[in-house]
Amino acid sequence: MLLVDGDVLVSHCTFSKFDDIQPTELTPWIGFVYTFEKYRGNRYAGLLFREAERLAKERSVKEIYLSTNHTGLYEKYGFEYKTMLDDIEGNPSRIYVKHI
């Protein structure tokens, strides 16, 4: 998913069955979340998350997941810490869930 300001990319993320935590039964995932520095502080990622939630509801999905090393960022968007799991490179990652 992309958020643009005219021809300029503001923020992006993926919404997919798999992410960097594998193997796992958890799905779907929001991943590769990034907002360009000029646009930070405006909660633009939240617009992308709402679109992911809309897509999840269309598919009757009750939870969406996100893996990160950040603490205190995704909680602002309603995500709750679930557990720690290793990513595909063997590094520990914080797993968050959002109930739809």
The first five atom37 places (N, CA, C, CB, O) and aatype in JSON, in Angstrom:
{
  "aatype": [12, 10, 10, 19, 3, 7, 3, 19, 10, 19, 15, 8, 4, 16, 13, 15, 11, 13, 3, 3, 9, 5, 14, 16, 6, 10, 16, 14, 17, 9, 7, 13, 19, 18, 16, 13, 6, 11, 18, 1, 7, 2, 1, 18, 0, 7, 10, 10, 13, 1, 6, 0, 6, 1, 10, 0, 11, 6, 1, 15, 19, 11, 6, 9, 18, 10, 15, 16, 2, 8, 16, 7, 10, 18, 6, 11, 18, 7, 13, 6, 18, 11, 16, 12, 10, 3, 3, 9, 6, 7, 2, 14, 15, 1, 9, 18, 19, 11, 8, 9],
  "atom_mask": [
    [1, 1, 1, 1, 1],
    [1, 1, 1, 1, 1],
    [1, 1, 1, 1, 1],
    [1, 1, 1, 1, 1],
    [1, 1, 1, 1, 1],
    [1, 1, 1, 0, 1],
    [1, 1, 1, 1, 1],
    [1, 1, 1, 1, 1],
    [1, 1, 1, 1, 1],
    [1, 1, 1, 1, 1],
    [1, 1, 1, 1, 1],
    [1, 1, 1, 1, 1],
    [1, 1, 1, 1, 1],
    [1, 1, 1, 1, 1],
    [1, 1, 1, 1, 1],
    [1, 1, 1, 1, 1],
    [1, 1, 1, 1, 1],
    [1, 1, 1, 1, 1],
    [1, 1, 1, 1, 1],
    [1, 1, 1, 1, 1],
    [1, 1, 1, 1, 1],
    [1, 1, 1, 1, 1],
    [1, 1, 1, 1, 1],
    [1, 1, 1, 1, 1],
    [1, 1, 1, 1, 1],
    [1, 1, 1, 1, 1],
    [1, 1, 1, 1, 1],
    [1, 1, 1, 1, 1],
    [1, 1, 1, 1, 1],
    [1, 1, 1, 1, 1],
    [1, 1, 1, 0, 1],
    [1, 1, 1, 1, 1],
    [1, 1, 1, 1, 1],
    [1, 1, 1, 1, 1],
    [1, 1, 1, 1, 1],
    [1, 1, 1, 1, 1],
    [1, 1, 1, 1, 1],
    [1, 1, 1, 1, 1],
    [1, 1, 1, 1, 1],
    [1, 1, 1, 1, 1],
    [1, 1, 1, 0, 1],
    [1, 1, 1, 1, 1],
    [1, 1, 1, 1, 1],
    [1, 1, 1, 1, 1],
    [1, 1, 1, 1, 1],
    [1, 1, 1, 0, 1],
    [1, 1, 1, 1, 1],
    [1, 1, 1, 1, 1],
    [1, 1, 1, 1, 1],
    [1, 1, 1, 1, 1],
    [1, 1, 1, 1, 1],
    [1, 1, 1, 1, 1],
    [1, 1, 1, 1, 1],
    [1, 1, 1, 1, 1],
    [1, 1, 1, 1, 1],
    [1, 1, 1, 1, 1],
    [1, 1, 1, 1, 1],
    [1, 1, 1, 1, 1],
    [1, 1, 1, 1, 1],
    [1, 1, 1, 1, 1],
    [1, 1, 1, 1, 1],
    [1, 1, 1, 1, 1],
    [1, 1, 1, 1, 1],
    [1, 1, 1, 1, 1],
    [1, 1, 1, 1, 1],
    [1, 1, 1, 1, 1],
    [1, 1, 1, 1, 1],
    [1, 1, 1, 1, 1],
    [1, 1, 1, 1, 1],
    [1, 1, 1, 1, 1],
    [1, 1, 1, 1, 1],
    [1, 1, 1, 0, 1],
    [1, 1, 1, 1, 1],
    [1, 1, 1, 1, 1],
    [1, 1, 1, 1, 1],
    [1, 1, 1, 1, 1],
    [1, 1, 1, 1, 1],
    [1, 1, 1, 0, 1],
    [1, 1, 1, 1, 1],
    [1, 1, 1, 1, 1],
    [1, 1, 1, 1, 1],
    [1, 1, 1, 1, 1],
    [1, 1, 1, 1, 1],
    [1, 1, 1, 1, 1],
    [1, 1, 1, 1, 1],
    [1, 1, 1, 1, 1],
    [1, 1, 1, 1, 1],
    [1, 1, 1, 1, 1],
    [1, 1, 1, 1, 1],
    [1, 1, 1, 0, 1],
    [1, 1, 1, 1, 1],
    [1, 1, 1, 1, 1],
    [1, 1, 1, 1, 1],
    [1, 1, 1, 1, 1],
    [1, 1, 1, 1, 1],
    [1, 1, 1, 1, 1],
    [1, 1, 1, 1, 1],
    [1, 1, 1, 1, 1],
    [1, 1, 1, 1, 1],
    [1, 1, 1, 1, 1]
  ],
  "atom_positions": [
    [[0.84, -1.16, 0.0], [0.0, 0.0, 0.0], [0.89, 1.23, 0.0], [-0.96, -0.01, 1.2], [1.94, 1.26, 0.64]],
    [[0.44, 2.25, -0.73], [1.21, 3.47, -0.85], [0.34, 4.67, -0.51], [1.79, 3.61, -2.27], [-0.85, 4.71, -0.83]],
    [[0.94, 5.65, 0.14], [0.31, 6.93, 0.38], [1.19, 7.97, -0.29], [0.12, 7.22, 1.92], [2.38, 8.06, -0.02]],
    [[0.6, 8.76, -1.17], [1.37, 9.74, -1.93], [0.82, 11.15, -1.74], [1.36, 9.39, -3.42], [-0.35, 11.34, -1.39]],
    [[1.69, 12.11, -1.96], [1.35, 13.53, -1.99], [1.7, 13.99, -3.4], [2.13, 14.36, -0.86], [2.83, 14.39, -3.67]],
    [[0.71, 13.94, -4.29], [0.99, 14.2, -5.7], [1.84, 13.08, -6.25], [0.0, 0.0, 0.0], [1.42, 11.92, -6.26]],
    [[3.03, 13.42, -6.71], [3.97, 12.43, -7.25], [4.99, 11.96, -6.21], [4.69, 13.0, -8.44], [5.9, 11.2, -6.55]],
    [[4.85, 12.4, -4.97], [5.84, 12.11, -3.92], [5.31, 11.02, -2.99], [6.18, 13.38, -3.12], [4.19, 11.1, -2.48]],
    [[6.13, 9.99, -2.78], [5.78, 8.91, -1.86], [5.92, 9.4, -0.43], [6.67, 7.65, -2.1], [6.98, 9.89, -0.03]],
    [[4.85, 9.28, 0.35], [4.8, 9.73, 1.74], [5.08, 8.58, 2.7], [3.45, 10.37, 2.05], [5.91, 8.69, 3.59]],
    [[4.37, 7.47, 2.5], [4.43, 6.35, 3.43], [4.03, 5.08, 2.68], [3.5, 6.58, 4.66], [3.29, 5.13, 1.69]],
    [[4.53, 3.94, 3.15], [4.16, 2.67, 2.52], [4.22, 1.54, 3.52], [5.08, 2.37, 1.33], [4.87, 1.63, 4.56]],
    [[3.52, 0.46, 3.18], [3.59, -0.78, 3.94], [3.04, -1.9, 3.07], [2.8, -0.67, 5.29], [2.41, -1.66, 2.04]],
    [[3.29, -3.11, 3.49], [2.71, -4.27, 2.82], [1.59, -4.83, 3.68], [3.8, -5.36, 2.53], [1.54, -4.59, 4.89]],
    [[0.72, -5.56, 3.05], [-0.34, -6.31, 3.74], [-0.37, -7.66, 3.05], [-1.78, -5.56, 3.7], [-0.88, -7.78, 1.93]],
    [[0.17, -8.68, 3.71], [0.36, -9.95, 3.02], [0.2, -11.13, 3.98], [1.74, -10.0, 2.38], [0.15, -10.98, 5.2]],
    [[0.12, -12.3, 3.37], [-0.04, -13.54, 4.13], [1.2, -13.84, 4.98], [-0.32, -14.71, 3.18], [1.09, -14.34, 6.1]],
    [[2.39, -13.54, 4.44], [3.65, -13.83, 5.13], [4.47, -12.56, 5.3], [4.45, -14.9, 4.37], [4.31, -11.6, 4.55]],
    [[5.36, -12.58, 6.29], [6.31, -11.49, 6.5], [7.64, -12.12, 6.87], [5.82, -10.5, 7.61], [7.95, -13.21, 6.4]],
    [[8.42, -11.46, 7.69], [9.74, -11.97, 8.02], [9.74, -12.92, 9.21], [10.66, -10.83, 8.3], [10.82, -13.31, 9.67]],
    [[8.59, -13.3, 9.71], [8.47, -14.29, 10.78], [7.92, -15.57, 10.16], [7.54, -13.78, 11.96], [6.74, -15.65, 9.84]],
    [[8.8, -16.56, 10.0], [8.39, -17.81, 9.37], [9.17, -18.96, 9.98], [8.61, -17.76, 7.84], [10.32, -18.76, 10.37]],
    [[8.61, -20.11, 10.08], [7.21, -20.42, 9.8], [6.34, -19.95, 10.95], [7.02, -21.94, 9.55], [6.78, -19.89, 12.1]],
    [[5.1, -19.63, 10.64], [4.13, -19.25, 11.66], [2.73, -19.44, 11.12], [4.35, -17.78, 12.1], [2.49, -19.38, 9.91]],
    [[1.81, -19.67, 12.02], [0.4, -19.77, 11.63], [-0.26, -18.4, 11.68], [-0.35, -20.75, 12.54], [-1.39, -18.24, 11.23]],
    [[0.45, -17.4, 12.23], [-0.1, -16.05, 12.32], [-0.18, -15.44, 10.92], [0.76, -15.17, 13.25], [0.78, -15.5, 10.15]],
    [[-1.32, -14.85, 10.61], [-1.51, -14.2, 9.31], [-2.8, -13.42, 9.35], [-1.52, -15.24, 8.15], [-3.72, -13.81, 10.07]],
    [[-2.93, -12.34, 8.62], [-2.0, -11.67, 7.72], [-1.1, -10.69, 8.48], [-2.78, -10.94, 6.62], [-1.28, -10.43, 9.67]],
    [[-0.13, -10.16, 7.75], [0.89, -9.28, 8.31], [0.89, -7.92, 7.63], [2.26, -9.93, 8.19], [0.67, -7.81, 6.43]],
    [[1.14, -6.9, 8.43], [1.53, -5.59, 7.92], [3.04, -5.56, 8.05], [0.82, -4.38, 8.7], [3.57, -5.87, 9.11]],
    [[3.72, -5.19, 6.99], [5.18, -5.19, 7.03], [5.79, -4.03, 6.27], [0.0, 0.0, 0.0], [5.1, -3.3, 5.55]],
    [[7.09, -3.88, 6.44], [7.88, -2.89, 5.71], [7.27, -1.5, 5.82], [8.02, -3.29, 4.25], [7.21, -0.75, 4.84]],
    [[6.82, -1.16, 7.03], [6.19, 0.14, 7.28], [7.27, 1.23, 7.26], [5.42, 0.14, 8.65], [8.3, 1.11, 7.93]],
    [[7.01, 2.27, 6.49], [7.97, 3.37, 6.43], [7.26, 4.66, 6.05], [9.11, 3.06, 5.43], [6.48, 4.69, 5.1]],
    [[7.54, 5.72, 6.79], [7.08, 7.06, 6.44], [8.32, 7.92, 6.27], [6.11, 7.66, 7.54], [9.19, 7.95, 7.14]],
    [[8.4, 8.61, 5.16], [9.57, 9.45, 4.89], [9.64, 10.6, 5.89], [9.52, 9.99, 3.45], [8.62, 11.14, 6.31]],
    [[10.86, 10.95, 6.26], [11.13, 11.86, 7.36], [10.33, 13.16, 7.28], [12.59, 12.18, 7.41], [9.8, 13.62, 8.29]],
    [[10.23, 13.74, 6.12], [9.51, 15.0, 5.94], [8.06, 14.9, 6.4], [9.57, 15.43, 4.47], [7.46, 15.91, 6.79]],
    [[7.49, 13.71, 6.35], [6.07, 13.51, 6.63], [5.79, 12.89, 8.0], [5.46, 12.65, 5.57], [4.63, 12.68, 8.36]],
    [[6.83, 12.6, 8.75], [6.64, 11.95, 10.05], [5.94, 12.89, 11.03], [8.0, 11.5, 10.63], [6.03, 14.11, 10.92]],
    [[5.25, 12.29, 11.99], [4.56, 13.05, 13.02], [3.13, 13.39, 12.66], [0.0, 0.0, 0.0], [2.42, 14.03, 13.44]],
    [[2.69, 12.98, 11.5], [1.33, 13.26, 11.04], [0.42, 12.04, 11.06], [1.37, 13.84, 9.66], [-0.73, 12.11, 10.63]],
    [[0.95, 10.93, 11.55], [0.2, 9.67, 11.67], [-0.28, 9.15, 10.31], [-1.0, 9.86, 12.59], [-1.34, 8.53, 10.21]],
    [[0.51, 9.39, 9.27], [0.14, 8.91, 7.94], [0.13, 7.39, 7.87], [1.09, 9.46, 6.9], [-0.68, 6.81, 7.13]],
    [[1.0, 6.73, 8.61], [0.99, 5.27, 8.62], [-0.37, 4.76, 9.1], [2.11, 4.72, 9.53], [-0.82, 3.7, 8.68]],
    [[-1.01, 5.51, 9.97], [-2.34, 5.13, 10.45], [-3.36, 5.04, 9.34], [0.0, 0.0, 0.0], [-4.27, 4.21, 9.4]],
    [[-3.22, 5.87, 8.32], [-4.12, 5.78, 7.16], [-3.93, 4.45, 6.44], [-3.87, 6.95, 6.18], [-4.89, 3.82, 6.01]],
    [[-2.68, 4.03, 6.33], [-2.4, 2.74, 5.7], [-2.92, 1.59, 6.56], [-0.88, 2.57, 5.46], [-3.46, 0.62, 6.04]],
    [[-2.76, 1.71, 7.87], [-3.26, 0.67, 8.77], [-4.78, 0.54, 8.66], [-2.85, 0.97, 10.22], [-5.31, -0.57, 8.68]],
    [[-5.47, 1.66, 8.56], [-6.93, 1.61, 8.42], [-7.33, 0.91, 7.14], [-7.52, 3.03, 8.45], [-8.32, 0.18, 7.11]],
    [[-6.56, 1.12, 6.07], [-6.85, 0.42, 4.82], [-6.61, -1.08, 4.99], [-5.99, 0.98, 3.66], [-7.38, -1.89, 4.49]],
    [[-5.55, -1.46, 5.69], [-5.28, -2.87, 5.96], [-6.42, -3.47, 6.79], [-3.93, -3.04, 6.71], [-6.83, -4.6, 6.54]],
    [[-6.92, -2.72, 7.75], [-8.05, -3.2, 8.56], [-9.29, -3.38, 7.7], [-8.34, -2.21, 9.7], [-10.03, -4.36, 7.87]],
    [[-9.52, -2.47, 6.77], [-10.67, -2.59, 5.88], [-10.56, -3.86, 5.04], [-10.77, -1.35, 4.97], [-11.53, -4.6, 4.88]],
    [[-9.36, -4.1, 4.5], [-9.13, -5.31, 3.71], [-9.32, -6.56, 4.56], [-7.73, -5.3, 3.1], [-9.89, -7.55, 4.1]],
    [[-8.85, -6.51, 5.8], [-9.0, -7.66, 6.7], [-10.48, -7.94, 6.96], [-8.27, -7.39, 8.04], [-10.91, -9.09, 6.94]],
    [[-11.25, -6.89, 7.21], [-12.69, -7.07, 7.45], [-13.37, -7.67, 6.23], [-13.34, -5.72, 7.8], [-14.24, -8.54, 6.37]],
    [[-12.99, -7.23, 5.04], [-13.56, -7.79, 3.81], [-13.34, -9.29, 3.73], [-12.96, -7.13, 2.59], [-14.16, -10.02, 3.18]],
    [[-12.23, -9.74, 4.29], [-11.85, -11.16, 4.24], [-12.24, -11.9, 5.52], [-10.36, -11.29, 4.0], [-11.85, -13.04, 5.71]],
    [[-13.01, -11.25, 6.37], [-13.46, -11.82, 7.66], [-12.29, -12.21, 8.55], [-14.33, -13.04, 7.41], [-12.39, -13.16, 9.32]],
    [[-11.2, -11.48, 8.47], [-10.03, -11.7, 9.31], [-10.25, -10.97, 10.64], [-8.72, -11.2, 8.61], [-10.69, -9.82, 10.65]],
    [[-9.94, -11.62, 11.74], [-10.18, -11.06, 13.06], [-8.96, -10.4, 13.68], [-10.68, -12.13, 13.98], [-9.09, -9.6, 14.61]],
    [[-7.75, -10.74, 13.18], [-6.51, -10.18, 13.73], [-5.52, -9.94, 12.61], [-5.91, -11.13, 14.79], [-5.46, -10.7, 11.64]],
    [[-4.73, -8.87, 12.76], [-3.6, -8.63, 11.86], [-2.35, -8.48, 12.71], [-3.84, -7.37, 10.96], [-2.43, -8.06, 13.87]],
    [[-1.21, -8.82, 12.15], [0.04, -8.89, 12.89], [1.09, -7.98, 12.29], [0.55, -10.33, 12.94], [1.03, -7.61, 11.12]],
    [[2.07, -7.63, 13.13], [3.16, -6.77, 12.72], [4.38, -7.17, 13.52], [2.81, -5.26, 12.93], [4.28, -7.41, 14.73]],
    [[5.53, -7.26, 12.88], [6.78, -7.55, 13.6], [7.68, -6.32, 13.52], [7.5, -8.81, 13.02], [7.76, -5.66, 12.49]],
    [[8.36, -6.03, 14.63], [9.18, -4.82, 14.69], [10.17, -4.91, 15.83], [8.29, -3.57, 14.86], [10.07, -5.78, 16.7]],
    [[11.13, -4.0, 15.81], [12.03, -3.84, 16.95], [11.68, -2.58, 17.73], [13.49, -3.78, 16.48], [12.31, -2.29, 18.74]],
    [[10.68, -1.83, 17.27], [10.24, -0.6, 17.94], [9.34, -0.92, 19.12], [9.51, 0.32, 16.95], [8.56, -1.87, 19.09]],
    [[9.47, -0.12, 20.15], [8.59, -0.2, 21.31], [7.91, 1.15, 21.46], [9.37, -0.6, 22.61], [8.57, 2.19, 21.43]],
    [[6.59, 1.15, 21.63], [5.88, 2.38, 21.88], [5.37, 3.09, 20.63], [0.0, 0.0, 0.0], [4.7, 4.12, 20.75]],
    [[5.66, 2.57, 19.46], [5.21, 3.21, 18.23], [3.86, 2.68, 17.77], [6.25, 3.0, 17.13], [2.93, 3.46, 17.55]],
    [[3.75, 1.39, 17.64], [2.54, 0.81, 17.07], [1.39, 0.73, 18.06], [2.83, -0.56, 16.54], [0.23, 0.57, 17.66]],
    [[1.69, 0.84, 19.33], [0.64, 0.89, 20.34], [-0.28, 2.09, 20.1], [1.25, 0.96, 21.75], [-1.48, 2.03, 20.4]],
    [[0.27, 3.18, 19.55], [-0.52, 4.38, 19.26], [-1.61, 4.11, 18.23], [0.38, 5.51, 18.76], [-2.59, 4.84, 18.14]],
    [[-1.42, 3.04, 17.46], [-2.38, 2.69, 16.41], [-3.26, 1.51, 16.81], [-1.64, 2.36, 15.13], [-3.95, 0.94, 15.97]],
    [[-3.25, 1.15, 18.08], [-4.12, 0.1, 18.57], [-3.54, -1.3, 18.55], [0.0, 0.0, 0.0], [-4.24, -2.27, 18.84]],
    [[-2.25, -1.43, 18.21], [-1.61, -2.74, 18.24], [-1.21, -3.07, 19.67], [-0.37, -2.79, 17.3], [-0.85, -2.19, 20.45]],
    [[-1.28, -4.35, 20.01], [-0.9, -4.83, 21.34], [0.26, -5.81, 21.21], [-2.11, -5.51, 22.05], [0.28, -6.65, 20.32]],
    [[1.22, -5.67, 22.12], [2.34, -6.62, 22.14], [1.8, -8.02, 22.4], [3.38, -6.22, 23.23], [0.98, -8.22, 23.29]],
    [[2.27, -8.99, 21.61], [1.83, -10.38, 21.78], [2.95, -11.26, 22.31], [1.32, -10.93, 20.45], [2.77, -11.94, 23.32]],
    [[4.11, -11.24, 21.64], [5.21, -12.14, 22.02], [6.47, -11.74, 21.27], [4.84, -13.61, 21.72], [6.47, -10.82, 20.45]],
    [[7.54, -12.45, 21.56], [8.79, -12.31, 20.8], [8.95, -13.57, 19.96], [10.04, -12.09, 21.74], [8.75, -14.68, 20.45]],
    [[9.32, -13.39, 18.68], [9.64, -14.51, 17.8], [10.86, -14.13, 16.98], [8.44, -14.87, 16.87], [11.14, -12.95, 16.78]],
    [[11.59, -15.13, 16.52], [12.75, -14.87, 15.67], [12.32, -14.63, 14.24], [13.75, -16.03, 15.74], [11.42, -15.3, 13.72]],
    [[12.97, -13.66, 13.6], [12.7, -13.42, 12.18], [13.48, -14.42, 11.33], [13.06, -11.95, 11.79], [14.17, -15.28, 11.88]],
    [[13.39, -14.31, 10.01], [14.02, -15.3, 9.13], [15.54, -15.25, 9.19], [13.57, -15.07, 7.71], [16.2, -16.17, 8.72]],
    [[16.1, -14.19, 9.78], [17.56, -14.11, 9.95], [17.99, -14.57, 11.34], [18.04, -12.67, 9.7], [19.18, -14.54, 11.67]],
    [[17.02, -14.99, 12.15], [17.33, -15.48, 13.49], [17.38, -14.4, 14.56], [0.0, 0.0, 0.0], [17.78, -14.67, 15.69]],
    [[16.97, -13.18, 14.22], [16.98, -12.09, 15.18], [15.63, -11.99, 15.89], [17.31, -10.76, 14.48], [14.58, -12.19, 15.26]],
    [[15.64, -11.7, 17.18], [14.37, -11.57, 17.91], [13.59, -10.35, 17.42], [14.63, -11.47, 19.42], [14.16, -9.3, 17.15]],
    [[12.29, -10.51, 17.32], [11.41, -9.44, 16.87], [10.17, -9.4, 17.74], [11.03, -9.63, 15.37], [9.63, -10.43, 18.14]],
    [[9.72, -8.19, 18.03], [8.49, -8.01, 18.8], [7.3, -8.23, 17.87], [8.43, -6.59, 19.47], [7.25, -7.66, 16.78]],
    [[6.36, -9.06, 18.29], [5.18, -9.34, 17.5], [4.0, -8.61, 18.14], [4.91, -10.87, 17.41], [3.73, -8.74, 19.33]],
    [[3.31, -7.85, 17.3], [2.13, -7.11, 17.74], [0.91, -7.65, 17.01], [2.3, -5.59, 17.48], [1.01, -8.17, 15.9]],
    [[-0.25, -7.51, 17.64], [-1.51, -7.94, 17.06], [-2.5, -6.78, 17.18], [-2.06, -9.25, 17.76], [-2.48, -6.02, 18.15]],
    [[-3.35, -6.68, 16.19], [-4.47, -5.74, 16.27], [-5.73, -6.54, 16.01], [-4.33, -4.55, 15.24], [-5.86, -7.22, 14.99]],
    [[-6.66, -6.46, 16.95], [-7.92, -7.15, 16.85], [-8.88, -6.3, 16.03], [-8.51, -7.46, 18.26], [-9.07, -5.11, 16.3]],
    [[-9.46, -6.92, 15.02], [-10.34, -6.21, 14.11], [-11.79, -6.37, 14.54], [-10.15, -6.7, 12.67], [-12.69, -5.84, 13.89]]
  ]
}
